[in-house]
Amino acid sequence: MLHRHLPRRTRSVGAAAAATAALLVAGLSGSASAEPTTSAAAQALRTDAAPPALLKAMERDLGLDRAQAERRLANEAEAGATAGRLRAALGADFAGAWVRGAESGTLTVATTDARDVPAIEAQGAKATVVRHSLTDLDAAKSRLDRAAQRNDTTDAPVWYVDVRTNTVVVQAVRPSAARALLSAAGIDHSLTRIEKSTDRPRALYDLRGGEAYYINNSGRCSIGFPVTKGTQQGYATAGHCGRTGSSTSGHNRVAQGTFQGSIFPGRDMAWVATNSQWTATPYVKGQGGQNVQVTGSTQAPVGASVCRSGSTTGWHCGTIQVLNTSVTYPEGTITGVTQTTVCAEPGDSGGSYISGSQAQGVTSGGSGNCSSGGTTFFQPLNPLLQNYGLTLKTTGDDEQPPGEEEPGGTWSAGTVYQPGDTVTYGGATYRCLQGHQAQTGWEPSNVPALWQRV
């Protein structure tokens, strides 16, 4: 059996209060009258940079008006910062966090220890006490990933950690296939739930031609996010779109570049280096050809809004359902993708997922379509950037102003940081609260939504 109850931490009576004191934010701006611009996290993550086309798509797909869409983005930025601080304070007790409500006005944080409830509620979040820690659930999901390498998962194609139900969910066309996978992984049944589904996700290829970019003058996919590697310019996209060495041409059929790296299956990540005719910009193509600004890559929480741009179906929005999902396509199993309610169709593969102005990932695959609805998965961007040593092109790419010296420390612009990572900067030590790629302007001392001084 995998699951073992962790011994309760020995803490003084005042430990919860001490944890509360260590958390420096004032909670969510979830009321209807709250002004998004008052949130420090919203300011840091530039929710005000969300373009009209993105807000309009959120209104259409999430049933919001303009003011609600703006408040939702601000609340989600604040929720991510609050959840990051609580995760650091709760340590091994932490069991996940998610937002809910039309404006994402409620943040729920789960813990395995009831003594953490005052610290959670003091930050304006709702507390729930559960049996399993996120560490235990992630470990069980990793065992499923390993078992999938030895077993056929065609009829049990999707599995993930669902923090809202505190279980590892296996979605299956045939429940017996899910039971076989769970048995092969040797996972305690108290940790799991089998969910019947008719979906058979597939990678979103399209060999019919169209716009965006073409691979070897044949298949079509969509550009994800413009990136740089030193002086080389290019873009991130999905691994299933092309193999290393494959050539690409642009939407106008002009020679464009070459795949420098590609992983599929296992993950679904790739990047293309472009020739001198193509210039990386800090934009995603929005509805009607409008530019959508990209200002960073801070990971959005479960329940947050997310919008997708693709060359087949354009702009569509939905919500993030679960992180760290594994899904089996006909070509093999992909791990570490994010599951969403956003629709997509063939040719949208590789395209951009963005929450507000924060890049989230590139379209991988899914089921359904944009007429009847569907489920899609995206490859998170930060692991892709880290794997290939790429830098996301953002509006914050400017160099340090002349005459200003950078304080010493281990923090470095361009590095991808995960929650819990520690760095030094200006003589102080900081702990990362939310996954992101560091950039000039986001130094630890400047962005308490991303870094906590320790």
Residue pairs with C-beta under 8 A, 6 or more apart in sequence:
1 186
1 188
2 136
2 139
2 140
2 143
2 186
2 187
2 188
2 191
3 132
3 136
3 140
3 187
3 188
3 190
3 191
6 92
6 112
6 133
6 136
8 113
9 91
9 92
9 93
9 113
11 115
12 18
15 115
16 115
16 116
16 117
16 118
16 119
17 118
17 119
19 89
19 90
19 116
19 119
20 89
20 118
20 119
20 122
20 123
22 85
22 89
22 452
23 82
23 85
23 86
23 89
23 119
23 122
23 123
24 85
24 448
24 452
25 40
25 41
25 78
25 81
25 82
25 85
25 123
25 448
25 449
26 124
27 78
27 82
27 123
27 124
27 125
28 75
28 78
28 79
28 82
28 105
28 106
28 107
28 124
28 125
29 35
29 36
29 38
29 39
29 42
29 71
29 74
29 75
29 78
30 75
30 101
30 103
30 104
30 105
30 106
30 107
30 124
31 105
32 71
32 103
34 71
34 74
34 75
36 42
36 47
36 48
36 70
36 71
36 73
36 74
36 75
37 43
37 48
37 74
39 47
39 74
39 75
39 77
39 78
40 81
40 448
40 449
41 77
41 78
41 80
41 81
41 449
42 48
42 73
42 74
42 77
42 78
44 77
44 442
44 446
44 447
44 448
44 449
44 450
45 77
45 80
45 295
45 296
45 298
45 356
45 357
45 358
45 449
46 293
46 295
46 296
46 356
46 357
46 395
47 70
47 73
47 74
47 76
47 77
47 356
47 357
49 293
49 295
49 356
49 357
49 395
50 69
50 70
50 73
50 356
50 357
51 286
51 290
51 291
51 292
51 293
52 290
53 286
53 287
53 288
53 290
53 292
53 315
54 286
54 292
54 307
54 315
54 317
54 354
54 356
55 66
55 69
55 70
56 287
57 287
57 307
57 315
57 316
57 317
58 64
58 69
58 72
58 305
58 307
58 317
59 65
59 66
59 68
59 69
60 317
61 307
61 316
61 317
61 318
61 342
62 69
62 72
62 102
62 305
62 317
62 318
62 319
63 102
64 72
64 102
64 103
68 102
68 103
69 305
71 103
71 105
72 102
72 103
72 104
72 305
73 305
73 355
73 356
75 99
75 103
75 104
75 105
76 99
76 104
76 300
76 301
76 304
76 305
76 355
76 356
77 356
77 449
78 449
79 97
79 99
79 104
79 107
79 301
79 304
80 298
80 299
80 300
80 301
80 304
80 434
80 449
81 433
81 434
81 448
81 449
81 450
82 107
82 123
82 124
82 125
83 97
83 107
83 109
83 125
83 301
84 419
84 432
84 433
84 434
84 449
84 450
84 452
85 123
85 433
85 452
86 94
86 97
86 109
86 119
86 120
86 123
86 125
87 94
87 97
87 419
87 420
87 433
88 419
88 420
88 431
88 433
88 452
89 119
90 109
90 111
90 113
90 116
90 119
90 120
92 112
92 133
92 135
93 111
93 112
93 113
93 116
93 133
94 109
94 110
94 111
94 133
94 134
95 110
95 111
95 112
95 130
95 132
95 133
95 134
95 137
95 163
95 166
96 109
96 110
96 134
96 137
96 161
96 163
96 164
96 166
96 302
97 107
97 108
97 109
97 110
97 125
97 163
97 301
97 302
98 107
98 108
98 163
98 164
98 301
98 302
98 303
99 105
99 106
99 107
99 108
99 301
99 302
99 303
99 304
100 106
100 108
100 303
104 303
104 304
104 305
106 126
107 124
107 125
107 126
107 301
108 125
108 126
108 127
108 128
108 164
109 120
109 125
109 126
109 127
109 128
110 127
110 128
110 129
110 130
110 134
110 163
110 166
111 117
111 120
111 127
111 128
111 129
111 130
112 129
112 130
112 131
112 132
112 133
113 129
114 129
116 127
117 127
117 129
120 126
120 127
121 127
130 166
131 166
131 190
132 166
132 167
132 191
134 161
134 163
136 191
137 161
137 163
137 166
137 167
137 168
137 191
138 161
138 324
140 161
140 168
140 185
140 187
140 188
140 191
140 192
141 159
141 160
141 161
141 168
141 324
141 326
143 185
143 186
143 187
144 159
144 168
144 170
144 181
144 182
144 185
144 187
144 326
145 326
145 333
145 335
146 185
147 181
147 184
147 185
148 181
148 326
148 328
148 333
149 333
150 184
151 180
151 181
151 184
152 177
153 177
153 181
153 328
153 333
154 177
154 328
154 330
155 172
155 173
155 174
155 177
156 170
156 171
156 172
156 173
156 174
156 177
156 178
156 180
156 181
156 328
157 171
157 172
157 173
157 199
157 200
157 201
157 327
157 328
157 329
158 170
158 171
158 197
158 199
158 201
158 325
158 326
158 327
158 328
158 339
159 168
159 169
159 170
159 171
159 181
159 325
159 326
160 168
160 169
160 322
160 323
160 324
160 325
160 326
160 339
161 167
161 168
161 169
161 322
161 323
161 324
162 168
162 169
162 193
162 322
163 302
163 322
164 302
165 193
167 191
167 192
167 193
168 187
168 191
168 192
168 193
169 192
169 193
169 194
169 195
169 322
170 178
170 181
170 182
170 192
170 193
170 194
170 195
171 178
171 195
171 196
171 197
171 199
172 178
172 194
172 195
172 196
172 197
173 196
173 197
173 198
173 199
173 200
175 194
175 196
178 194
179 194
182 189
182 192
182 194
199 367
199 368
199 375
200 367
201 327
201 328
201 329
201 365
201 366
201 367
201 375
201 377
202 329
202 330
202 365
202 366
202 367
203 238
203 240
203 264
203 268
203 329
203 331
203 349
203 364
203 365
204 344
204 345
204 346
204 347
204 348
204 349
204 363
204 364
204 365
204 366
204 376
205 219
205 221
205 240
205 241
205 346
205 347
205 349
206 219
206 220
206 221
206 312
206 345
206 346
206 347
206 349
207 218
207 219
207 220
208 220
208 346
208 347
209 220
210 220
210 311
210 312
210 347
211 220
211 251
211 311
212 220
212 221
212 222
212 223
212 251
212 310
212 311
212 347
212 350
212 351
213 220
213 221
213 222
213 223
213 237
213 248
213 249
213 250
213 251
213 256
213 272
214 220
214 248
214 249
214 250
214 253
215 221
215 241
215 242
215 246
215 247
215 248
215 259
216 242
216 246
216 247
217 247
217 249
219 241
219 242
220 311
220 347
221 237
221 238
221 241
221 242
221 311
221 347
221 349
221 350
221 351
222 237
222 309
222 310
222 311
222 312
222 347
222 348
222 349
222 350
222 351
222 352
222 363
223 235
223 237
223 350
223 351
223 352
224 235
224 236
224 237
224 238
224 350
224 351
224 352
224 361
224 362
224 363
224 381
225 235
225 236
225 284
225 294
225 352
225 359
225 362
225 381
225 392
225 393
226 233
226 234
226 235
226 280
226 281
226 282
226 283
226 392
226 393
227 233
227 234
227 235
227 236
227 271
227 280
227 385
227 390
227 391
227 392
227 393
228 234
228 280
228 390
228 391
228 393
229 271
229 273
229 388
229 389
229 390
229 391
232 273
233 273
233 274
233 278
233 279
233 280
234 257
234 260
234 271
234 272
234 273
234 274
234 280
234 390
235 271
235 272
235 274
235 280
236 269
236 270
236 271
236 362
236 381
236 384
236 385
236 390
237 270
237 271
237 272
237 349
237 350
237 362
238 264
238 268
238 269
238 270
238 349
238 350
238 362
238 363
238 364
238 379
239 262
239 263
239 264
239 267
239 268
239 269
239 270
239 379
240 264
240 265
240 268
240 329
240 331
240 349
240 364
240 365
241 262
241 270
241 349
241 350
242 248
242 259
242 262
242 270
242 272
243 259
243 262
244 259
244 260
244 261
244 262
245 258
245 259
246 258
246 259
246 262
247 255
247 257
247 258
247 259
248 256
248 257
248 258
248 259
248 272
249 255
249 256
250 256
250 278
251 311
254 277
255 275
255 277
256 272
256 274
256 275
256 277
256 278
257 272
257 273
257 274
257 275
257 278
258 272
258 273
259 270
259 271
259 272
260 271
260 272
260 273
260 388
261 269
261 270
261 271
261 387
261 388
262 269
262 270
263 269
263 270
263 387
264 270
264 331
264 332
264 334
265 329
265 331
265 332
265 333
265 334
266 332
266 333
266 334
266 335
267 334
267 335
267 336
267 379
267 383
267 387
268 334
268 337
268 362
268 364
268 365
268 379
269 362
269 379
269 383
269 384
269 387
269 388
270 350
271 384
271 388
271 390
274 280
280 393
281 291
281 393
282 293
282 294
282 295
282 393
282 394
282 395
282 397
283 291
283 292
283 293
283 294
284 291
284 292
284 294
284 309
284 352
284 354
284 359
285 291
285 292
285 309
286 292
286 309
286 315
287 314
287 315
292 309
292 354
292 357
293 357
293 395
294 354
294 357
294 358
294 359
294 392
294 393
294 394
294 395
295 357
295 358
295 394
295 395
295 396
296 357
296 358
296 359
296 392
296 394
296 396
296 436
296 437
296 439
296 442
297 358
297 359
297 360
297 381
297 382
297 385
297 392
297 436
297 437
298 358
298 434
298 435
298 436
298 449
298 450
299 323
299 358
299 360
299 380
299 382
299 434
299 435
299 436
300 306
300 320
300 355
300 358
300 360
301 320
302 320
302 321
302 322
302 323
303 319
303 320
304 319
304 320
304 355
305 317
305 318
305 319
305 320
305 355
306 317
306 318
306 319
306 320
306 340
306 342
306 353
306 354
306 355
306 360
307 315
307 316
307 317
307 318
307 342
307 353
307 354
307 355
308 315
308 316
308 317
308 340
308 342
308 344
308 348
308 351
308 352
308 353
308 354
308 363
308 376
308 378
309 315
309 351
309 352
309 354
310 316
310 344
310 345
310 347
310 348
310 349
310 351
310 363
311 347
311 348
311 351
312 344
312 345
312 346
312 347
312 348
313 343
313 344
313 345
313 348
313 370
316 342
316 343
316 344
316 370
317 342
318 340
318 341
318 342
318 343
319 340
319 341
320 338
320 339
320 340
320 355
320 360
321 339
321 340
321 341
321 375
322 338
322 339
323 338
324 335
324 336
324 338
325 336
325 337
325 338
325 339
325 377
326 333
326 334
326 335
326 336
326 337
327 333
327 334
327 337
327 339
327 364
327 365
327 377
328 334
329 365
334 364
334 365
334 377
334 379
336 379
336 380
336 383
337 361
337 364
337 377
337 378
337 379
337 380
338 353
338 360
338 361
338 377
338 378
338 380
339 375
339 376
339 377
340 353
340 375
340 376
340 377
340 378
341 373
341 375
342 353
342 376
343 366
343 368
343 369
343 370
343 373
343 374
343 376
344 351
344 363
344 366
344 370
344 374
344 376
345 369
345 370
348 363
349 363
349 364
349 365
350 362
350 363
351 362
351 363
352 359
352 362
352 363
353 359
353 360
353 361
353 362
353 363
353 378
354 360
359 381
359 392
360 378
360 380
360 381
361 378
361 379
361 380
361 381
361 384
362 378
362 379
362 381
362 384
363 376
363 378
364 376
364 377
364 378
364 379
365 376
365 377
366 374
366 375
366 376
366 377
367 374
367 375
368 374
368 375
381 392
382 416
382 418
382 435
382 436
382 437
383 416
384 390
385 391
385 392
385 416
385 437
386 416
391 397
391 414
391 437
392 437
392 439
394 439
396 439
396 440
396 441
396 442
397 439
397 440
398 440
399 440
400 406
400 440
407 425
407 426
407 427
407 443
408 424
408 426
408 427
409 423
409 424
409 425
409 426
409 427
410 423
410 424
410 425
411 423
411 424
411 425
411 430
411 438
411 443
411 444
412 438
413 438
413 439
413 440
413 442
414 437
414 438
414 439
415 437
415 438
416 435
416 436
416 437
416 438
417 423
417 432
417 435
417 436
417 437
417 438
418 432
418 435
419 432
419 433
419 434
419 435
420 431
420 432
421 431
421 432
422 429
422 430
422 431
422 432
422 454
423 429
423 430
423 432
423 444
423 451
424 430
425 443
425 444
425 445
426 443
426 444
426 445
428 444
428 445
428 453
429 453
429 454
430 444
430 445
430 451
430 452
430 453
430 454
431 451
431 452
431 454
432 450
432 451
433 449
433 450
433 451
433 452
434 449
434 450
436 442
436 450
442 450
444 450
444 451
444 453
445 451
445 453
